[in-house]
């Protein structure tokens, strides 16, 4: 078979696999049994949260506003996450009829259906490493709902951020061209933490948020408490994330996003999680806190203690960059002088 034809076949097979993978995600997003209770309840929470300042006008126990309407179990959990002690007892668990009302509303709304379709379409473009224009989205997804373009794009962007950790960026305002950017800054390889599949950055940011809000070290029990409330269980494979235990204790540890270690003098052995070196390199406490704040539909300053810690971290990073830049400049200058000296000696 000619080489050119083989390349075309490989490219076609790659596109088919990408469509199948993202198709499974969207199928799961759009299908919620009416008999089941809403996956967003009970709400995961992070205890020992700092009180908000009166200056921000944010209550000390912020309630989730329901800004993000879930199209997957993970989005539902993320949009109802709490970071305040006792907050889990302050919201009543919705009953089955309430869950059915939410589900029926999702299936009734043409806009929400287009949101799910756009999530699928943008994920596919991300996996193909292709930009997408407003014209593409209108033609291939939104069609007769073009008057709702900005609403549909905004909701799809929220789902992509909370579930997959992807930001929708407009790179060319003149042509209305957009790309999806992973929240993590790639330092080790070209594609961050998704291995060419559906990105898992949203869940990683959530776990990093648990660790941050637990004093930068979270016990395994504390992490699993949140994962369980998100519908992720030990030994139960998830359609987006695979087997959660393997992901958090092996894959992300091997990739150096997390550190997983035994708690000193624990008998029987207990374990805890910390940020790994790659997490420190590719994100920051401020970025993770911003992710936490978006879950609450608020701003990072709503959590003063964590915000102050994140500010200190930003200052330390800035100083480290200045020192690194100075060292690089000094080394370059030294090499230049050495080369100049070498040439003068030869003469």
TORPAFI-622576 format. One line per 8 residues: their letters; for each residue x negated, y negated, z of C-alpha. Coordinates in Angstrom, 3 decimals, padded with zeros to 6 digits. Example, Ala and Ser with C-alpha at 12.3 -4.5 7.8 and 13.67 -1.06 7.14 Angstrom:
AS> -012.300,004.500,007.800 | -013.670,001.060,007.140
END
This chain:
XXXXXXXX> 000.000,000.000,000.000 | -001.415,-003.441,-000.914 | -002.828,-005.426,002.017 | -000.462,-008.361,001.463 | 002.568,-006.097,001.597 | 001.328,-004.504,004.829 | 000.982,-007.958,006.414 | 004.523,-008.851,005.412
XXXXXXXX> 005.831,-005.583,006.890 | 003.993,-006.195,010.172 | 005.351,-009.736,010.374 | 008.863,-008.481,009.653 | 008.561,-005.799,012.354 | 007.317,-008.388,014.856 | 010.317,-010.624,014.156 | 012.676,-007.667,014.533
XXXXXXXX> 011.189,-006.712,017.921 | 011.417,-010.313,019.118 | 015.066,-010.525,018.063 | 015.848,-007.273,019.884 | 014.078,-008.342,023.081 | 015.692,-011.750,023.322 | 018.970,-010.246,022.172 | 019.026,-007.977,025.215
XXXXXXXX> 018.495,-011.014,027.449 | 021.342,-012.996,025.903 | 023.654,-009.993,025.907 | 023.064,-009.662,029.635 | 023.540,-013.398,030.073 | 026.892,-013.424,028.330 | 028.303,-010.295,029.971 | 029.453,-010.461,033.611
XXXXXXXX> 032.043,-007.924,034.776 | 035.094,-009.719,036.103 | 035.426,-007.289,039.007 | 032.017,-008.172,040.385 | 031.484,-010.960,042.827 | 029.454,-013.902,041.681 | 025.744,-013.028,041.636 | 025.018,-016.444,043.022
XXXXXXXX> 026.213,-015.441,046.464 | 024.886,-015.077,049.043 | 022.430,-017.861,048.348 | 018.735,-017.168,048.939 | 017.169,-019.649,051.301 | 013.812,-020.594,052.718 | 013.825,-021.183,056.439 | 011.847,-023.763,058.393
XXXXXXXX> 012.507,-026.464,055.818 | 011.521,-030.020,056.693 | 014.220,-032.591,057.314 | 014.727,-035.155,054.598 | 014.093,-038.811,055.273 | 016.877,-041.323,055.537 | 015.150,-043.369,052.848 | 015.920,-040.771,050.216
XXXXXXXX> 019.560,-040.613,051.149 | 019.421,-036.829,050.826 | 021.107,-034.818,053.587 | 018.874,-032.662,055.760 | 020.775,-029.550,054.660 | 021.356,-030.208,050.957 | 024.184,-028.260,049.411 | 023.838,-026.868,045.928
XXXXXXXX> 025.896,-028.980,043.568 | 026.677,-026.310,041.016 | 024.928,-028.420,038.365 | 023.602,-025.350,036.600 | 026.281,-022.914,035.474 | 024.702,-019.496,035.389 | 024.360,-017.463,032.218 | 022.343,-014.762,033.941
XXXXXXXX> 022.034,-013.312,037.409 | 018.685,-015.010,037.852 | 019.969,-018.450,036.898 | 022.890,-017.996,039.232 | 020.584,-017.152,042.095 | 018.150,-019.940,041.297 | 020.877,-022.542,041.036 | 022.106,-021.630,044.521
XXXXXXXX> 018.754,-021.291,046.306 | 018.465,-023.065,049.648 | 015.348,-024.244,051.434 | 016.841,-025.103,054.826 | 017.167,-023.103,058.012 | 020.685,-021.929,058.607 | 021.895,-023.141,055.210 | 023.002,-019.635,054.323
XXXXXXXX> 025.692,-019.905,056.994 | 026.972,-023.275,055.795 | 028.470,-022.141,052.498 | 031.336,-019.715,052.290 | 030.809,-016.707,050.096 | 033.058,-016.967,047.033 | 035.623,-014.229,046.716 | 036.175,-012.027,043.687
XXXXXXXX> 038.923,-014.255,042.276 | 036.600,-017.258,042.414 | 033.943,-015.256,040.588 | 036.470,-014.264,037.925 | 037.515,-017.900,037.499 | 033.879,-018.869,036.904 | 033.366,-016.004,034.473 | 036.576,-016.728,032.585
XXXXXXXX> 035.595,-020.389,032.335 | 032.250,-019.315,030.828 | 033.929,-017.162,028.211 | 036.593,-019.807,027.444 | 034.256,-022.712,026.896 | 032.938,-023.026,023.318 | 030.176,-025.309,024.594 | 028.938,-022.737,027.103
XXXXXXXX> 028.951,-020.034,024.438 | 026.793,-022.267,022.277 | 024.479,-022.801,025.254 | 023.903,-019.036,025.505 | 023.297,-018.816,021.755 | 020.844,-021.717,021.867 | 018.925,-020.090,024.740 | 018.534,-016.992,022.559
XXXXXXXX> 017.524,-019.030,019.516 | 014.910,-021.095,021.381 | 013.449,-017.999,023.039 | 013.093,-016.411,019.628 | 011.325,-019.515,018.284 | 009.023,-019.489,021.324 | 008.051,-015.884,020.730 | 007.420,-016.610,017.055
XXXXXXXX> 005.309,-019.645,018.096 | 007.440,-021.841,015.855 | 008.690,-025.392,016.522 | 012.387,-026.104,016.055 | 014.133,-029.206,014.787 | 017.488,-030.696,015.673 | 018.581,-029.892,012.127 | 017.662,-026.216,012.710
XXXXXXXX> 019.722,-026.083,015.893 | 022.717,-027.770,014.300 | 022.634,-025.530,011.236 | 021.855,-022.180,012.864 | 023.519,-022.446,016.290 | 025.660,-025.467,017.130 | 027.399,-025.934,013.773 | 030.910,-027.395,014.273
XXXXXXXX> 030.058,-028.418,017.867 | 027.521,-031.003,016.679 | 029.173,-033.754,018.725 | 028.123,-031.819,021.850 | 024.495,-031.390,020.736 | 022.878,-033.280,023.628 | 025.049,-031.551,026.248 | 024.335,-028.109,024.799
XXXXXXXX> 020.592,-028.779,024.525 | 020.452,-030.117,028.095 | 022.210,-027.069,029.555 | 020.109,-024.663,027.500 | 016.971,-026.477,028.666 | 018.045,-026.077,032.305 | 018.568,-022.332,031.871 | 015.228,-021.921,030.093
XXXXXXXX> 013.458,-023.805,032.869 | 015.017,-022.030,035.852 | 015.041,-018.496,034.442 | 012.004,-018.395,032.179 | 009.879,-021.322,033.370 | 009.896,-022.969,029.939 | 010.174,-026.713,029.330 | 011.773,-027.978,026.120
XXXXXXXX> 009.569,-030.803,024.822 | 010.295,-033.169,021.951 | 006.980,-033.459,020.086 | 008.117,-035.570,017.121 | 010.953,-038.045,017.858 | 011.067,-039.160,014.239 | 011.829,-035.668,012.997 | 013.537,-034.504,016.211
XXXXXXXX> 011.114,-031.599,016.522 | 010.958,-029.567,019.744 | 008.695,-026.883,021.197 | 008.941,-024.708,024.312 | 006.050,-025.105,026.738 | 005.244,-022.744,029.597 | 005.149,-024.472,032.984 | 001.799,-022.865,033.690
XXXXXXXX> -001.300,-024.343,032.101 | -003.113,-021.607,030.233 | -006.671,-021.154,031.527 | -007.349,-017.499,030.743 | -005.631,-016.824,027.419 | -003.543,-018.427,024.711 | -000.142,-017.282,025.954 | 000.609,-017.639,029.627
XXXXXXXX> 001.841,-014.715,031.687 | 004.347,-013.333,029.172 | 002.192,-010.951,027.104 | 004.198,-011.871,024.018 | 007.494,-010.856,025.626 | 010.134,-012.776,027.526 | 008.247,-015.141,029.885 | 008.570,-014.522,033.626
XXXXXXXX> 007.261,-017.898,034.769 | 010.577,-018.912,036.348 | 010.407,-016.039,038.822 | 006.716,-016.656,039.488 | 007.451,-020.311,040.291 | 010.160,-019.131,042.692 | 007.740,-016.783,044.497 | 005.112,-019.543,044.644
XXXXXXXX> 007.825,-021.768,046.111 | 008.533,-019.214,048.846 | 004.832,-019.104,049.706 | 004.548,-022.912,049.716 | 007.556,-023.354,051.996 | 006.299,-020.712,054.422 | 003.102,-022.574,055.190 | 001.196,-021.266,052.134
XXXXXXXX> 001.453,-017.669,053.312 | 004.671,-015.633,053.078 | 005.246,-012.170,054.466 | 006.407,-009.448,052.120 | 009.726,-009.359,053.983 | 010.270,-013.070,053.359 | 009.591,-012.691,049.635 | 011.876,-009.661,049.313
XXXXXXXX> 014.630,-011.470,051.204 | 014.745,-014.047,048.426 | 014.315,-011.526,045.612 | 017.147,-009.376,046.995 | 019.463,-012.355,047.110 | 018.583,-013.009,043.475 | 019.672,-009.484,042.593 | 016.134,-008.067,042.361
XXXXXXXX> 015.492,-004.876,044.353 | 012.550,-002.613,045.033 | 012.645,000.317,042.619 | 015.480,-001.123,040.509 | 014.415,-002.209,037.023 | 015.658,-005.639,035.945 | 016.467,-006.442,032.306 | 014.192,-009.500,032.338
XXXXXXXX> 011.495,-008.770,034.903 | 011.121,-004.998,034.863 | 010.374,-003.308,038.199 | 009.974,-006.171,040.715 | 007.555,-004.433,043.113 | 005.140,-003.593,040.324 | 005.414,-007.128,039.007 | 004.648,-008.923,042.287
XXXXXXXX> 002.225,-006.476,043.930 | 000.338,-005.209,040.869 | 000.786,-007.215,037.663 | 000.610,-010.724,039.120 | -002.086,-009.662,041.603 | -004.189,-008.223,038.766 | -003.636,-011.418,036.760 | -004.699,-013.392,039.895
XXXXXXXX> -001.480,-015.367,040.192 | -000.842,-013.849,043.631 | -002.943,-012.503,046.458 | -001.431,-009.515,048.271 | -003.131,-008.462,051.487 | -002.482,-006.581,054.708 | -001.667,-008.704,057.731 | -004.518,-008.431,060.231
XXXXXXXX> -003.972,-005.987,063.105 | -000.505,-005.022,061.874 | 000.532,-001.507,062.907 | 002.334,-000.136,061.031 | 000.722,-002.064,058.154 | 002.577,-005.169,056.952 | 001.640,-007.329,053.986 | 001.714,-010.967,052.958
XXXXXXXX> 001.431,-013.065,049.802 | -000.714,-016.107,049.045 | -001.318,-018.111,045.886 | -004.021,-016.535,043.751 | -006.829,-018.494,042.065 | -005.019,-018.511,038.725 | -001.920,-020.069,040.303 | -004.091,-022.820,041.795
XXXXXXXX> -005.699,-023.369,038.387 | -002.547,-023.346,036.252 | -000.049,-025.151,038.475 | -000.008,-027.273,041.624 | 001.967,-027.691,044.826 | 003.614,-030.779,043.353 | 004.783,-028.926,040.240 | 006.160,-026.063,042.323
XXXXXXXX> 007.885,-028.529,044.651 | 009.416,-030.248,041.611 | 010.764,-026.845,040.541 | 012.227,-026.324,044.024 | 013.771,-029.802,043.918 | 015.400,-029.151,040.536 | 017.042,-026.057,041.975 | 018.634,-028.409,044.496
XXXXXXXX> 019.417,-031.084,041.918 | 017.319,-033.509,043.945 | 013.796,-034.976,044.019 | 010.596,-033.779,045.741 | 010.755,-036.619,048.285 | 013.902,-034.988,049.684 | 011.472,-032.614,051.435 | 009.054,-035.020,053.200
XXXXXXXX> 006.684,-032.509,054.816 | 006.205,-030.495,051.642 | 005.968,-033.680,049.591 | 003.204,-035.079,051.798 | 001.327,-031.775,051.522 | 001.757,-031.822,047.746 | 000.463,-035.413,047.595 | -002.644,-034.423,049.568
XXXXXXXX> -003.162,-031.541,047.160 | -002.875,-033.937,044.180 | -005.464,-036.252,045.745 | -007.857,-033.362,046.370 | -007.433,-032.191,042.783 | -008.120,-035.685,041.477 | -011.306,-035.956,043.568 | -012.433,-032.510,042.401
XXXXXXXX> -011.942,-033.556,038.766 | -013.992,-036.719,039.331 | -016.810,-034.709,040.924 | -016.699,-032.111,038.143 | -016.781,-034.831,035.492 | -019.725,-036.522,037.205 | -021.606,-033.222,037.424 | -020.972,-032.514,033.753
XXXXXXXX> -022.185,-035.984,032.796 | -025.309,-035.580,034.966 | -026.110,-032.207,033.397 | -025.634,-033.611,029.901 | -027.888,-036.549,030.735 | -030.545,-034.223,032.165 | -030.463,-032.053,029.032 | -030.734,-035.144,026.855
XXXXXXXX> -033.781,-036.389,028.796 | -035.373,-032.945,028.647 | -034.897,-032.756,024.891 | -036.279,-036.270,024.437 | -039.300,-035.373,026.565 | -039.868,-032.194,024.564 | -039.867,-034.082,021.252 | -042.269,-036.721,022.570
XXX> -044.680,-034.021,023.782 | -044.720,-032.404,020.333 | -045.714,-035.675,018.780
END
